[in-house]
Amino acid sequence: MGDVLAGFHTVWEFDTDSVLIRFERGIRTPKLFQVLGERRVPFEALSAVELAPGKKGTVVLRAVPRPGADPLADAAAGQLKESADPYRLVLPAERETLAEYYADELRSVLDPKAAEPAEQHLVAAPVPPLSFKAYDGKAGFDGETVSFRWFWTGASSAKWKAGDQHFAVGELAGIEWRSPEVFNGHLRLLRRGPDGGDPPGPADQDPASVVFGLGYGLVHESLPFAAAVLQAVQAADPAPGPAAAGCPAPVLAADVRPAPADIADRIRHLGALHDAGLLTDAEFSHKKAELLAEL
């Protein structure tokens, strides 16, 4: 098409086989848009194009991504507010005729299989390394391993007993993201292996989850993280082996050693759990030895 359509906070630049969605920076621009910057969406990644009246004298042009085509949309699973939907272009109502033209042009180039789920991701997720602070720990992803490092001020005793967690992409089957803007917001890693099909427990007790709340795990931080992990899991596509056959893959150790002060804080927290009767003498001694070994 070779044209540009500019709306509020967003500009669509049309190419022969894709649309480049650029998100403008500004005090009123949703933070998720600022983090994403821009995204190139191939026409084959779209299932439909919608045009509808918006609020306060606007019209909304929306491209609908195919299931499986965009890891960000798949991770969000319809939980984003309209204002934070990266596939919406809001225009002044007087540009409705122009919007109708582009809607028809987009519909004319949709893939013949547009109504079917995509076989692979067609839109790129944010590039690792990525990290964010949840309520009970810090999540990190380097492209190969997801790590959860618990905060002594927020993590449950179950997570402290389990210790910091490291998950190789190959041992994961997917992710579950629940928006921090709803009750029980969390990011849960879905694992392969014998435990992968078991009903998950509460996220605050599950060492494969971090929980959101009180300003932790915000959408613009946790959703791009979830999308990057989801894309890596699909790209890994492990051959039949330990992880695929139901045996957990080996856990990778972290490369960066924690600071001594952090280790001391965590040992003090373990002591508090021990004094409260939540850890046995043996559990306390074992976890303390593990922490000291990290120095």
N, C-alpha and C positions, 0 to 999 in steps of 0.2 A: 504493500500500500504506500509506504514511504511518507506517511503523514504524521502529524503531531496533534494530539488532543489534550488540552490542558484543563484541569479542573481544580477544585480546592484541595490543596496539600499533595496532589498527585498529577503526574503527567504521563500519558500513554504515547509512546513512540512506536509506530507500526513499521514492521519490516516485511519482507516477502514471506517469511515462514514463522514469524513470532512477533510478540509485542513486548517492548521494554517498558516496564512499569517503574517510573522514578518517583521517589517520595521526597518532597521538598522538606527542608529543615525549617523549623519555626516554633515559636512558643506555643502555638495552638495545634501543632502537628502531633498526632498520637506518638508516644514514645516507641511503640513497636515499629512504626514507619521509619523513624529516625535510625533505629538499629538496623533495619533491613536495607536501607539506602536505595537499592534498586534491585529488580528481579526480572530476568528474561523468561518469558513464558511462551513456549512453542504453541502454535495453534493446535497441535495434536494433543496438548495437555488440557484442552477445554472441552466441556460436554455441552454447554449451552451459553447463550447470551441473553440477558434480560434488560429491559428498559422500563422504568416505572417512575411515577412522580415522587419527589423527595419532600423534605420539610422546608418550610419558609422559602418558597419560590425557587426550588431546585428540581433537577431531574437526575436520576441515578442510573448510570450504565454499569451493569455488573456482568463480569465473566464468571462462569461457574466451572471450577476445576473438576476434572474427572477424578473419581476415587482412585487412589493409588498413584496419581501423577505428581502430586506435590506433597512432600513430607510435612511441610508446615501446616497445610490444610488438613492432612490426615491426623496429625498430632492434635490440632485444635478441635477436631471432631464437632464443628458447629458451635463451639462455646464462645467465640469472639463476639464482642459487641459490634453492632453495625459500623460504628465510627472507627473501629480498629480492623475492619475487614480489608485486607490488601487487594482484593479483587473488585472493590467498588470505586467508581469514578463519579464524583458529585459535581454537577455542572449547573450553572444558572439556567432557570427554566426557559429563557429566551433562546437557548442553544439546543432545544429539544429536537428540532429538525436535523441539525448536524449530528446529534447523538443517534437519531434513528438511522441515518445514513451509515454510520460506523457500525452500529449493531447489525444491520443487514450485511455489510461487508464481512464482518467477522463470522456471521452465520454461514456465509457462502464458502468459507475456507475451513470449516470444521472437519475434522477427520471423519471418514465414513463409520468408524467404530466409536464415535464420540459418546454414544450411550452406554458403552461398556467400560468396566474398570480398566485402567492402564496396567500393562504387565510389569512396568518398572517406573521408577520415579523419573520424571521428565523435567522437573524444575529443581534447581540446585538449592540445597539447604545452606544456612550459614556455615562458614568454614571453621573447624576447630583450630587451635584450642579454645574452649569455651568454659566458663565457670559462672556460678551464681551462688548466692547465699540463701538457703532455705531457713526455716525456723529452727530446725534441729540439727543442721549440718551444712557443710559446704560441698556442693557438687562440682566435679571437674570432669572434662572430657578432652582427651588429647588426640582423638581420632581412632584410637585403638582400644582404649580402656576407659570405662566410667568409674569414677571414684567418689565415695561418700565419706566425708570426714566429720565425725560427730562433734557438736558443740556441747560442752558439759552443762551449759545453762539451759539447753532445750531438749536434748535427746532423752528418750525413755531409757529405763534401766535395761530393757530388752536389747536395745541397740548398743548400749555400752557393753553389755555382756558379749554381744556378737563381735564387737570391735569395728574399726574402720573397714569399709568394704571396697573391693576392687573387682570389676566385672569386665572380662574381655568381651569385645563385641560378638565374637563367635559363639559365646554361650548365651546370648540373648535372642529371644524370639520377637521382641517388640517393646513398646512402651505404653504406659497409660498416663495421660496428662489430664488432671482436673484443675480447672482454672482457679487461681488464688482469689478470684472475685466471687467464688461460691463457697458454700460450706464444705469442709473436708477436702480442700484443695491439696494436691500432692502430685509428685512425679514418681511413678512406680516402674521399675524395670521388670519386664516379663521374661522369665528365664526358660531355657530349654531344660530337658532332663526330667528325672522322676518327680521333682517337686513342681515343675512348671504348670502342670494341670490341676494342682490342688487349689481350692478356693483361697484367695489371699485373705490374710487377716487385716486388721486395721492398719492403715499406713503408718501411724505413729509407733507401731510395734514391729513393723516389717523392715528388716535391715536392707531390703532391696528397694526401699522407698525413702524419699524425703518429703516432709510436710511443709505447707505454706501457711502464711498468716502473719498478722501484725507487721505488714510491710516487707515480708520476706518471700522470695520466689515470685516476684512480680511478673506479669505477663511478658513484658518486653525482655526480660532476662531468662525466664524458664522455658518459654515456648520455643524460641530459636534453638536453645540447648536440646530440647526434646526432639525437634525436627532433625537436627544434626545427628543425634544418636539413631533415630529411626532410619535415616538414609544410610548410615553406616551399617546398620543391621541388615538391611536389604542388600546392600552392595557386597557384604561378606558372603552371603549365600553359601554357607558351608556345605561341603560334600558330606555324605553319610559318614559319621564318625562318632566319637564320644558324645559331643553335644547334641547332634541330630538324633542319635539312637537312644537318648534318654540318660546318658551319663554326664554329669556336670563337667564342663571344661576346666582346666586348671586356672586358678586365680592368679593374676599377675600382681606382683608387689609394686608399690609405689617407688619411683625413682628419687623423689625428693624427700630428704629427711626432715622431720618436724623440728621446730625450735625447742631447745631444752625447757624454756619457760612454759611452752604449750604442754609438753610432756608432764611437767610438774603439776599444772592445773588439772590435767586429766587424772593423774594419780590421786590428787586430793579429792576429786569427784568420786573416784572408785572407793576411796576410804569412807566417804560419806554414805555411799550405797552399802558398804560393808557394815558400817556402824548402825545403819537402819535395818539391817537384817535382810537386805535384798540380794546380797552376795554372800556365798559361803566362804569360809576361810580358804578353801582350795581354789575357788573361782577368783577371789581377790588376789591371791599369790600368783596365780597363773597369768591374769591380765596385767598385773604390775610388772611381772617379768617380761611380758611381751612389750610393754611400753618402754621399759628400760633398755631393751635390746634395740630399739629404734634410734637410740642416741648415738 
